[in-house]
Amino acid sequence: MERVSGAAEMSLTARGTRQLVKTFVVLTGLLFVPAGTWRFWQGWLYIGLMFGFWTYFFVDLLKSDPQLLERRMQRRETEPQQRLLLRLVSLILFLAFMLAGVDFRFGWSRALGSVPVALVLAGQVIVVAGYWLVFWTMKVNSFASSIIQVEAQQTVIDRGPYAWVRHPMYLGMALSALALPLALGSYIALPLFALLPLLLGYRLVHEERTLCRDLAGYAEYCQRVRYRLLPWVW
């Protein structure tokens, strides 16, 4: 894999580290300010696992595929419709995390019977499994950008998780989103988090149109791998 220059790598390291720290601070605020206490143990467990996993992910990609890391840090979609969709996803995430914190403060889910500790732990495991599927997808596909685009050297990938579904990264994100409210001990936040897989489904349909139009061999790949997101379902 081609390496970036020393100065560029230093810049990428600084920007990636800044993004990690920013994400950690924002998530901590979104969970613990509404919770009104530091005793939100489900929130601490999630943040610890998330921060550890994404730090490992960042360091690994910085060494093995800095070009992919650079692609993942691109945030500017070219189409207004997709920019609006990503803003909506961000808004839902902010509100969902805050709602989980508020739920912990006022005990709304406890009034429904509480989320059992075993289910919280299972939710945390599924969240990490979803993140790992995203990471695996990126390791297999160096062109897995955070924006919808087709690059000059890009080719169709049909190995690894792409042999099962056409959008394994979105599957990993959907799994994490659905498990997150349970991981945070909140039944109340589930409806908000459940909106995210629906928005991801809308985005991937748009992405497929772009890939079929601009990426050679993608239409044939769609015929070989029938399922977009969930094996044997869709």
Secondary structure, DSSP 4 states (H G I P E B T S, - for coil): -PPPPHHHHHHHHHHHHHHHHHHHHHHHHHHHHHHTSS--HHHHHHHHHHHHHHHHHHHHHHHH-HHHHHHHT----SSHHHHHHHHHHHHHHHHHHHHHHHHHHHTHHHHTT---HHHHHHHHHHHHHHHHHHHHHHHH-TT--SS----TT-----SGGGGT-S-HHHHHHHHHHHHHHHHTT-STTHHHHHHHHHHHHHHHHHHHHHHHHHSTTHHHHHHHS--SSSTTT-
